[in-house]
Amino acid sequence: ALVVYANSGEVVAAGPKGEWDVAFLPEDAERRKVLDFGPAYSLSTSTYLVREGSGIGTLAEVDRAGVRAAGIANTTTARSAMNALKNTQLQSFRTVDELVAKMRAGEIDAIALGRESLQGLQPQIPGSTILEGHFHAVTYAAAVPKGKPAALAYVGRFTEEAKDDGTVRRALDNAGLKNTPVAP
């Protein structure tokens, strides 16, 4: 059965509670404290989408006084953005819909998300720009709650077979992620 959560941070919090058996998530050190990850199946980078008229043209320009940046609470991208930003405080929201609404209302200047997610959002925010470069690179992998070695072994085998037989590539392509690389 598919269990849906508002964001990846909520998925991670639900894993140790036994609410799911396997999840597909960005991997980071914080998540490895409560979950075990199989081999990576795709690679991604995170950057910012900036609103028209923000005066922001580079990653460095997001980190200046007065810039209002936002991301999704408890995500690898938000944690990485908070670590990278020294002069700008990252606001956190629960859903992507909230980020879009805040930017459309002119309440935030920059949205921190994975490049693929930003490409999907850009049409909803006329005049917005996705910044070149990235402040975060991440691997996506199947995860299981700690203490489930048989499940981890299974998702590891499944992932490698799915990469080898083209299943991962087809799944990414079918999701509109044609430029997302499959992990080696």
Buried (B, 14 or more C-beta within 10 A) or exposed (E): EEEEBBBBBBBBBBBEEEBBBBBBBBBBEBBEEEBBBBBBBBBBBBBBBBBEEBEBEEBEBBBEEEBBBBBBBBBBBBBBBBEBBEEBEBBBBBEBEBBBBBBBEEEBBBBBBBBBBBBBBBEBBEEBBBBEEBBBEBBBBBBBBBEBEEBBEBBBEBBBEBBEEEBBBEBBEEEEBEEBEBBE
